[in-house]
Amino acid sequence: MIEIKPSTAFDVECKQCQSAQTAVHSLFFQGMHTLADASCQSCGFEFYQTLPIGHDLLFPMQIAKDGKYRFHDPRANGWLADSLVQSIKQPVSKSFQIEKKVNKSFDQVIIVNCLDTCFGHVFGKIWNTYTLLANKKDWGIIAIIPERCQWLLPKELAEVWSISIDLKDCDQTIGGLDEFIKTQLSRFEKISLSHTYTHLDHTKYIDFEKVLKRPRFDLKEFLILEPQFTFILREDRFWLNSHVLYYFFLASRKFKMERLFKPLFIWRQMHLVNKTGRKILKSLPHAHLKSSGLGNSGKLFSQIDDHRTDRILPETEMEWNEIYSRSHIVIGVHGSNMLIP
């Protein structure tokens, strides 16, 4: 844990001159990242240092306040560092609604930041709330989370601070979040930030039936139940089954022409799903076929029970989880939210 009240428990080294003579002036709760606002007393370098939370624990970043200089592992380029640098260069932020739910009062709390642009990352960060509840019984656990994902949290949390934000926006500076959190901090005597590990061993620590509010598929019934196959489909990552079409898709994305060629990719995906579904039924006439996923373009043939949607709500995800828990096989391309199945 990272203590921030009554005192701070972290040191920062200046990457510009390698001096340890630095001063941390305050914390900035940017959104997905928590930053130390710091300066070097040796060379005068003013910078933000990420606190070791989430992926910033694995890839720490130090960025000049004007965004001109950045120090981090090259592996953080693109997916992690670029959006943070951009949010520092252009601090104009969009505000989102923040809702506070208090279940139980504590004098000492641990804050778990579950914000992320990727659902799989949010899902992994949520696991920390379960482990902390089990191991820090004298502390109140508080989760910061996108509103649409809060149903995955344990009911025993002290508080939930949910934000009405799309996951894709979680890497930007969230207007009002820093002020909101700092206002809340005055309510507690002791505060620590969770490291929010992203690679917990779920086989040791996590009971997924508690997280997903659904029982797992009972393997004892695998050969007893009528077979069920579920296709997970998306309209930003396609099942194409062709190197030519795949590189065509990448090119259309690179040159921002996805909308123009999207009907082609959807047609190809529907053709492959329908073809596969018919082959399954030819071999297993009593099989049940279902689909889930974001986006409902394209037509599935009549024997596929279509549960796709153009808007994901908590009720939708719970319905999908019920489908997965009864499926013998779930089929989807990489990035099709296959983690839960």
C-alpha positions as CSV (number, residue, x, y, z in Angstrom):
1,M,0.0,0.0,0.0
2,I,1.0,3.6,-0.6
3,E,0.4,5.8,2.5
4,I,-0.8,9.3,1.7
5,K,-2.3,10.4,5.0
6,P,-1.3,11.3,7.7
7,S,2.1,11.3,5.9
8,T,3.3,10.3,2.4
9,A,5.4,7.1,2.1
10,F,7.2,7.5,-1.2
11,D,10.4,9.1,-2.6
12,V,10.9,10.4,-6.1
13,E,14.2,10.6,-8.0
14,C,14.8,13.2,-10.7
15,K,15.4,11.4,-14.0
16,Q,16.9,14.5,-15.5
17,C,19.9,14.7,-13.2
18,Q,19.5,11.5,-11.1
19,S,19.2,13.5,-7.9
20,A,17.2,12.4,-4.9
21,Q,16.9,16.0,-3.8
22,T,13.3,16.4,-4.9
23,A,10.1,17.8,-3.4
24,V,6.6,16.4,-3.8
25,H,4.2,19.3,-3.6
26,S,0.9,17.5,-4.0
27,L,-0.9,14.6,-5.6
28,F,-2.9,14.9,-8.8
29,F,-5.7,12.3,-9.4
30,Q,-5.7,12.5,-13.2
31,G,-8.0,9.5,-13.8
32,M,-6.4,6.2,-14.7
33,H,-3.1,7.6,-13.3
34,T,-2.3,9.1,-9.9
35,L,0.6,11.6,-10.2
36,A,3.0,13.2,-7.8
37,D,3.5,16.9,-8.6
38,A,7.2,17.3,-8.0
39,S,10.3,19.3,-8.7
40,C,14.0,18.7,-8.4
41,Q,15.9,21.0,-6.0
42,S,19.2,20.3,-7.8
43,C,18.4,21.1,-11.5
44,G,15.0,22.8,-11.2
45,F,13.2,20.1,-13.3
46,E,9.4,20.3,-12.7
47,F,7.6,17.0,-13.5
48,Y,4.8,14.5,-12.8
49,Q,5.8,11.1,-11.4
50,T,3.3,8.3,-11.7
51,L,2.6,6.4,-8.4
52,P,3.1,2.7,-8.6
53,I,-0.5,1.8,-9.2
54,G,-1.9,-0.6,-11.8
55,H,0.3,-0.7,-14.9
56,D,2.3,2.2,-13.6
57,L,3.7,-0.2,-11.0
58,L,5.3,-2.2,-13.9
59,F,6.1,0.8,-16.1
60,P,6.8,3.9,-14.0
61,M,6.7,7.2,-15.9
62,Q,8.2,10.7,-15.2
63,I,7.0,13.4,-17.5
64,A,7.9,17.1,-17.6
65,K,5.0,19.4,-16.8
66,D,5.1,20.9,-20.3
67,G,5.1,17.4,-21.8
68,K,8.4,17.9,-23.6
69,Y,10.5,15.4,-21.7
70,R,9.4,11.9,-20.7
71,F,11.3,9.1,-19.0
72,H,9.9,5.6,-19.0
73,D,10.4,2.1,-20.3
74,P,10.0,2.1,-24.1
75,R,7.5,-0.8,-23.7
76,A,5.0,1.8,-22.3
77,N,5.0,3.8,-25.6
78,G,1.6,4.0,-27.3
79,W,-0.8,2.1,-25.1
80,L,0.1,3.7,-21.8
81,A,2.5,6.7,-22.0
82,D,1.2,8.6,-25.1
83,S,-2.2,9.3,-23.7
84,L,-0.8,10.5,-20.4
85,V,1.6,12.8,-22.1
86,Q,-1.2,14.2,-24.3
87,S,-3.4,14.8,-21.2
88,I,-0.5,16.8,-19.6
89,K,0.1,18.8,-22.8
90,Q,-3.5,19.6,-23.2
91,P,-4.9,19.8,-19.7
92,V,-8.4,20.9,-20.8
93,S,-10.5,18.1,-19.4
94,K,-14.1,16.8,-19.9
95,S,-16.2,16.5,-16.8
96,F,-18.2,13.3,-16.0
97,Q,-20.8,12.7,-13.3
98,I,-19.3,11.2,-10.1
99,E,-21.5,9.4,-7.7
100,K,-20.5,8.4,-4.1
101,K,-22.2,5.4,-2.4
102,V,-21.3,4.9,1.3
103,N,-22.1,1.5,2.8
104,K,-20.1,1.7,6.1
105,S,-17.9,4.3,7.8
106,F,-14.2,3.8,8.6
107,D,-11.5,6.0,10.0
108,Q,-8.8,4.3,7.9
109,V,-9.3,3.4,4.2
110,I,-7.6,2.0,1.2
111,I,-8.5,3.4,-2.2
112,V,-8.5,1.0,-5.2
113,N,-8.4,2.8,-8.6
114,C,-10.1,0.5,-11.1
115,L,-10.2,3.0,-14.0
116,D,-8.8,1.8,-17.3
117,T,-9.5,1.9,-21.0
118,C,-9.6,-1.9,-21.4
119,F,-12.4,-4.0,-19.8
120,G,-9.9,-6.8,-19.1
121,H,-7.7,-4.4,-17.2
122,V,-10.7,-3.1,-15.2
123,F,-11.7,-6.7,-14.5
124,G,-8.3,-7.6,-13.1
125,K,-8.0,-4.4,-11.0
126,I,-11.4,-5.2,-9.4
127,W,-9.9,-8.4,-8.0
128,N,-7.9,-6.3,-5.6
129,T,-11.0,-5.2,-3.8
130,Y,-11.8,-8.9,-3.0
131,T,-8.3,-9.7,-1.7
132,L,-8.1,-6.5,0.4
133,L,-11.5,-7.2,2.0
134,A,-10.2,-10.6,3.0
135,N,-6.8,-9.4,4.3
136,K,-7.4,-5.9,5.6
137,K,-10.5,-6.3,7.7
138,D,-9.8,-3.3,9.9
139,W,-9.7,-1.0,6.8
140,G,-12.5,0.4,4.7
141,I,-12.0,-0.4,1.0
142,I,-13.1,2.2,-1.5
143,A,-13.2,1.6,-5.2
144,I,-13.0,4.2,-8.0
145,I,-14.7,2.6,-11.0
146,P,-16.5,3.3,-14.3
147,E,-20.2,3.2,-13.6
148,R,-20.9,0.3,-16.0
149,C,-18.5,-2.0,-14.2
150,Q,-19.5,-1.4,-10.6
151,W,-21.8,-4.4,-10.5
152,L,-18.6,-6.6,-10.4
153,L,-17.6,-5.1,-7.1
154,P,-18.2,-6.9,-3.7
155,K,-21.2,-5.6,-1.8
156,E,-19.0,-5.4,1.4
157,L,-17.0,-2.4,0.2
158,A,-17.0,0.7,2.5
159,E,-17.6,3.1,-0.4
160,V,-17.9,3.1,-4.2
161,W,-17.0,6.2,-6.2
162,S,-18.4,5.6,-9.7
163,I,-17.9,7.7,-12.8
164,S,-20.3,7.9,-15.7
165,I,-17.5,7.5,-18.2
166,D,-16.9,5.3,-21.3
167,L,-13.9,3.0,-20.8
168,K,-12.2,4.5,-23.9
169,D,-12.1,7.9,-22.1
170,C,-10.5,6.7,-18.9
171,D,-6.9,7.6,-19.9
172,Q,-7.8,11.3,-20.2
173,T,-7.8,13.9,-17.4
174,I,-11.2,13.5,-15.8
175,G,-12.5,16.9,-15.0
176,G,-13.6,17.3,-11.4
177,L,-12.1,14.0,-10.2
178,D,-9.0,15.5,-8.5
179,E,-11.2,18.0,-6.7
180,F,-13.7,15.4,-5.7
181,I,-11.2,12.9,-4.3
182,K,-9.3,15.6,-2.3
183,T,-12.6,16.8,-0.8
184,Q,-13.3,13.2,0.3
185,L,-9.8,12.7,1.8
186,S,-10.5,15.1,4.6
187,R,-13.1,12.6,6.0
188,F,-10.5,10.0,7.0
189,E,-7.7,9.8,9.5
190,K,-5.5,7.3,7.6
191,I,-5.5,6.8,3.9
192,S,-3.5,4.4,1.7
193,L,-3.7,3.8,-2.0
194,S,-3.7,0.2,-3.3
195,H,-1.0,-0.8,-5.7
196,T,-4.0,-2.4,-7.6
197,Y,-2.0,-5.3,-9.0
198,T,-3.0,-6.2,-12.6
199,H,-1.6,-9.8,-12.6
200,L,-3.1,-11.5,-9.5
201,D,-3.1,-15.3,-9.4
202,H,-6.9,-15.8,-9.7
203,T,-6.6,-19.5,-9.0
204,K,-5.4,-18.7,-5.4
205,Y,-7.3,-15.6,-4.5
206,I,-10.5,-15.1,-6.6
207,D,-13.9,-16.8,-6.4
208,F,-15.4,-15.8,-9.8
209,E,-18.8,-16.9,-8.7
210,K,-18.7,-14.0,-6.2
211,V,-17.3,-11.6,-8.8
212,L,-19.7,-12.5,-11.7
213,K,-22.7,-13.3,-9.6
214,R,-23.2,-16.5,-11.6
215,P,-22.2,-20.1,-11.0
216,R,-19.6,-21.6,-13.3
217,F,-20.4,-24.2,-15.9
218,D,-20.7,-27.5,-14.0
219,L,-18.2,-29.8,-15.8
220,K,-19.9,-32.9,-14.3
221,E,-22.8,-32.1,-16.7
222,F,-20.7,-31.5,-19.8
223,L,-21.9,-34.7,-21.5
224,I,-25.4,-34.6,-20.0
225,L,-26.6,-31.1,-21.1
226,E,-27.5,-30.5,-24.7
227,P,-24.5,-28.7,-26.3
228,Q,-24.5,-25.0,-26.5
229,F,-22.2,-22.9,-28.6
230,T,-21.9,-19.1,-28.2
231,F,-20.4,-16.6,-30.6
232,I,-19.0,-13.3,-29.3
233,L,-19.0,-10.7,-32.0
234,R,-17.7,-7.2,-32.2
235,E,-17.8,-4.5,-34.9
236,D,-14.3,-3.0,-34.2
237,R,-12.5,-6.4,-34.3
238,F,-13.7,-8.8,-36.9
239,W,-13.6,-12.5,-37.6
240,L,-12.2,-12.4,-41.2
241,N,-10.4,-15.7,-41.8
242,S,-8.2,-14.1,-44.5
243,H,-4.8,-12.5,-44.3
244,V,-5.7,-10.1,-47.2
245,L,-8.9,-8.9,-45.5
246,Y,-7.1,-8.6,-42.1
247,Y,-4.4,-6.3,-43.6
248,F,-7.1,-4.5,-45.5
249,F,-8.9,-3.9,-42.1
250,L,-5.6,-2.7,-40.5
251,A,-5.1,-0.3,-43.4
252,S,-8.6,1.0,-43.2
253,R,-8.1,1.7,-39.5
254,K,-4.7,3.4,-40.1
255,F,-6.1,5.7,-42.8
256,K,-9.4,6.3,-40.9
257,M,-11.6,4.7,-43.6
258,E,-13.2,2.0,-41.3
259,R,-16.7,3.4,-41.8
260,L,-16.4,3.1,-45.6
261,F,-15.3,-0.6,-45.5
262,K,-17.1,-1.7,-42.3
263,P,-20.1,-3.2,-44.2
264,L,-17.6,-5.5,-46.0
265,F,-16.1,-6.7,-42.8
266,I,-19.5,-7.3,-41.1
267,W,-20.7,-9.2,-44.2
268,R,-17.6,-11.5,-44.0
269,Q,-18.0,-12.0,-40.3
270,M,-21.7,-12.9,-40.6
271,H,-20.9,-15.3,-43.4
272,L,-18.3,-17.1,-41.3
273,V,-20.5,-17.3,-38.2
274,N,-23.5,-18.5,-40.2
275,K,-21.4,-21.1,-42.1
276,T,-19.9,-22.4,-38.8
277,G,-23.3,-22.5,-37.1
278,R,-24.8,-24.6,-39.9
279,K,-21.9,-27.0,-39.8
280,I,-22.3,-27.4,-36.1
281,L,-26.0,-28.2,-36.5
282,K,-25.3,-30.7,-39.2
283,S,-23.1,-32.7,-36.8
284,L,-25.1,-31.9,-33.7
285,P,-28.8,-31.3,-34.6
286,H,-29.8,-30.7,-31.0
287,A,-27.2,-28.0,-30.3
288,H,-28.2,-24.6,-29.2
289,L,-26.5,-21.6,-30.8
290,K,-26.3,-18.1,-29.3
291,S,-24.5,-14.9,-29.9
292,S,-23.5,-11.9,-27.8
293,G,-21.4,-8.8,-28.3
294,L,-21.4,-5.1,-28.9
295,G,-23.1,-4.1,-32.2
296,N,-26.1,-5.7,-33.9
297,S,-25.3,-5.1,-37.6
298,G,-25.6,-8.0,-40.0
299,K,-28.1,-10.8,-40.0
300,L,-27.5,-14.1,-38.2
301,F,-29.5,-17.1,-39.5
302,S,-32.7,-18.0,-37.6
303,Q,-31.3,-20.8,-35.4
304,I,-28.8,-18.5,-33.7
305,D,-30.4,-16.9,-30.7
306,D,-29.1,-13.3,-31.0
307,H,-28.3,-11.5,-27.8
308,R,-26.1,-8.7,-29.3
309,T,-26.7,-5.1,-28.4
310,D,-25.6,-1.6,-29.4
311,R,-25.4,-0.5,-25.7
312,I,-23.9,-2.5,-22.8
313,L,-25.7,-2.2,-19.5
314,P,-25.0,-4.1,-16.3
315,E,-28.1,-6.1,-16.9
316,T,-26.8,-7.0,-20.4
317,E,-23.5,-8.3,-19.0
318,M,-25.2,-10.4,-16.4
319,E,-27.4,-11.9,-19.1
320,W,-24.3,-12.7,-21.2
321,N,-22.6,-14.3,-18.2
322,E,-25.6,-16.5,-17.7
323,I,-25.3,-17.6,-21.4
324,Y,-21.5,-18.2,-21.0
325,S,-22.1,-20.3,-17.8
326,R,-24.3,-22.6,-19.8
327,S,-22.1,-22.8,-22.9
328,H,-19.9,-25.8,-23.8
329,I,-17.9,-23.7,-26.2
330,V,-17.6,-19.9,-26.6
331,I,-16.0,-18.7,-29.9
332,G,-14.5,-15.2,-30.5
333,V,-11.5,-13.5,-32.0
334,H,-8.8,-11.9,-29.9
335,G,-10.1,-8.9,-28.1
336,S,-13.8,-10.1,-28.1
337,N,-14.1,-9.9,-24.3
338,M,-13.3,-13.6,-24.0
339,L,-11.7,-13.2,-20.6
340,I,-15.0,-13.8,-18.6
341,P,-16.0,-16.9,-20.7
